[in-house]
Amino acid sequence: MYLLELYQNNYSKDLVLFETLEEGREFVTRIPGYTLENEDGFEVEYFNSKNLPDYMEIVFNGNIVPLSRFSFNSEENVDIIWKEVSNLSFKNDKVIEGATKVDAYVVNNDEVKAYVEVREANFRKAKAFLESKGYEVDRSFFGSEDGEAIVYRKRDTEDWHFLCHLDPLFVEIEDVEGYVKEAM
């Protein structure tokens, strides 16, 4: 299922839900000024509310969806965003479609478990290595733009040093001890 979101200037409106993306696209083509462009290999969909009348109705499968140019700022485009959502009313023995935010990064749902397990295992390896060399280890910057990071300091000192972020590149490291030696 696909949820149609209209987004402009930090304002978003979840508008309607469709069984298929094709059905949803059939609906949005009825919005005056609807545009579908290809930018750097990505499909971008939008409209500008200056193309809307004061009030209009789009009738789709007997449903009436009201739209008004007064709902949006006419100076900027309104982005059309499709969110794939899983319908849990139907039995399904697999991970739901979509992605999950893990700290500052988005990971496909079918990869989240392995990603988190490897991320935490690599952190424990780095921490154990640093502690064996006489360092204190901590995690900082959770929720920052670049995400959580490993910081360390020599025991009984005040200055912390940045080692690395716990990002997708960190998850790919096979020789954590060698990486830590090189990063220090």
C-alpha positions in Angstrom: 0.0 0.0 0.0 1.2 3.5 -0.7 0.5 6.6 1.4 0.4 9.9 -0.5 2.1 12.7 1.4 2.1 16.3 0.3 5.2 18.2 1.7 6.1 21.8 1.6 8.3 23.9 4.0 8.4 21.5 6.9 4.6 21.0 6.6 3.4 17.6 5.6 -0.1 16.2 5.0 -0.8 12.5 4.8 -3.6 12.7 2.2 -4.8 9.3 1.0 -3.8 5.6 0.7 -3.6 3.5 -2.5 -3.3 -0.3 -3.1 -0.7 0.3 -5.8 1.7 3.1 -6.9 0.2 3.0 -10.3 -3.3 3.8 -8.9 -1.8 6.6 -6.8 -0.1 8.1 -9.8 -3.4 8.0 -11.7 -4.8 10.1 -8.9 -2.0 12.7 -8.7 -2.1 13.3 -12.5 -5.5 14.9 -11.9 -3.8 17.7 -9.8 -3.4 20.7 -12.0 0.3 21.4 -12.7 1.4 17.9 -11.6 4.9 17.3 -12.8 7.0 14.1 -12.8 10.7 14.7 -13.5 13.8 12.5 -13.4 16.7 14.1 -11.4 19.9 12.3 -11.1 18.2 8.9 -11.7 15.4 9.6 -9.1 11.8 10.3 -10.0 10.6 13.6 -8.4 6.9 14.5 -8.3 5.5 17.9 -7.4 2.9 20.5 -8.2 2.7 24.2 -7.5 -0.5 25.4 -5.7 -0.7 28.5 -8.0 -2.1 26.0 -10.5 -4.9 25.1 -8.2 -8.2 26.9 -8.1 -9.5 28.4 -4.9 -11.3 25.1 -4.3 -11.5 21.9 -6.3 -12.5 18.3 -5.8 -10.8 15.2 -7.3 -13.3 12.3 -7.5 -11.5 9.0 -7.4 -13.4 5.7 -7.1 -16.4 7.6 -5.8 -14.3 9.3 -3.1 -14.2 13.1 -3.1 -10.8 14.7 -2.2 -10.9 18.4 -1.7 -7.9 20.6 -2.6 -7.4 24.4 -2.3 -4.7 26.7 -3.4 -5.0 28.3 0.1 -3.6 25.1 1.7 -0.1 25.8 0.4 2.4 28.6 -0.2 2.2 29.5 -3.9 5.8 30.5 -4.1 7.2 27.0 -3.7 6.4 23.5 -5.1 4.5 21.0 -3.1 6.5 17.7 -3.1 4.6 14.5 -3.7 6.1 11.7 -1.6 5.1 8.1 -1.7 5.4 6.1 1.5 5.1 2.3 1.1 3.3 1.0 4.2 2.5 -2.6 5.1 -1.0 -3.7 5.9 -0.7 -5.8 9.1 -4.3 -7.0 8.7 -3.1 -9.5 6.2 -1.0 -12.5 7.4 2.6 -12.3 6.1 5.6 -14.2 7.3 8.3 -11.7 6.4 9.8 -8.4 7.4 7.6 -5.5 6.4 8.6 -3.4 3.4 10.4 -0.1 4.0 13.3 1.1 6.1 14.1 1.9 9.7 16.1 4.8 11.1 19.1 3.5 13.1 20.7 6.5 14.7 21.4 8.9 11.9 21.1 6.4 9.0 18.2 4.7 7.2 18.5 0.9 6.8 16.3 -1.4 4.7 14.0 -3.3 7.1 15.3 -6.7 5.9 18.8 -5.6 6.9 18.2 -3.9 10.2 18.8 -6.9 12.5 22.1 -7.8 10.9 23.1 -4.1 10.7 22.5 -3.5 14.4 24.1 -6.8 15.4 27.3 -6.1 13.5 27.4 -2.4 14.6 27.2 -3.4 18.2 29.7 -6.3 17.8 32.2 -3.9 16.2 31.7 -1.4 18.9 32.4 -4.1 21.6 35.6 -5.1 19.7 36.8 -1.5 19.5 36.0 -0.9 23.1 37.7 -4.1 24.3 40.8 -3.3 22.3 41.0 0.3 23.6 40.4 -0.7 27.2 43.2 -3.3 26.9 45.5 -0.4 25.9 44.6 1.6 29.0 41.9 3.8 27.5 38.4 4.7 28.7 35.7 4.4 26.0 32.4 6.1 25.6 29.7 6.7 23.1 28.8 10.3 22.2 26.8 12.3 19.6 23.7 10.1 19.4 21.1 11.9 17.4 23.6 14.2 15.7 23.6 14.7 12.0 26.5 12.2 11.6 25.3 9.9 14.3 26.8 8.3 17.3 30.5 8.1 17.7 33.2 6.3 19.7 35.3 8.6 21.9 38.2 7.6 24.0 40.8 9.0 26.5 43.7 7.8 28.4 42.7 6.7 31.9 43.0 9.5 34.5 43.0 12.3 31.9 40.4 14.8 30.9 40.6 15.1 27.1 38.4 12.9 25.0 39.4 12.0 21.5 37.1 11.2 18.6 37.7 7.7 17.0 34.9 7.2 14.5 31.2 7.3 13.9 29.1 4.2 14.3 27.9 4.6 10.7 27.5 2.2 7.7 31.2 2.3 6.9 32.0 1.2 10.5 29.6 -1.7 10.1 31.6 -2.9 7.0 34.9 -3.1 8.9 36.2 -6.6 9.2 39.4 -6.0 11.1 38.2 -3.7 13.9 41.4 -3.9 15.9 43.5 -2.9 12.8 41.1 -0.1 12.0 41.3 1.3 15.6 45.1 1.2 15.5 45.2 3.1 12.3 42.5 5.6 13.3 44.4 6.5 16.5 
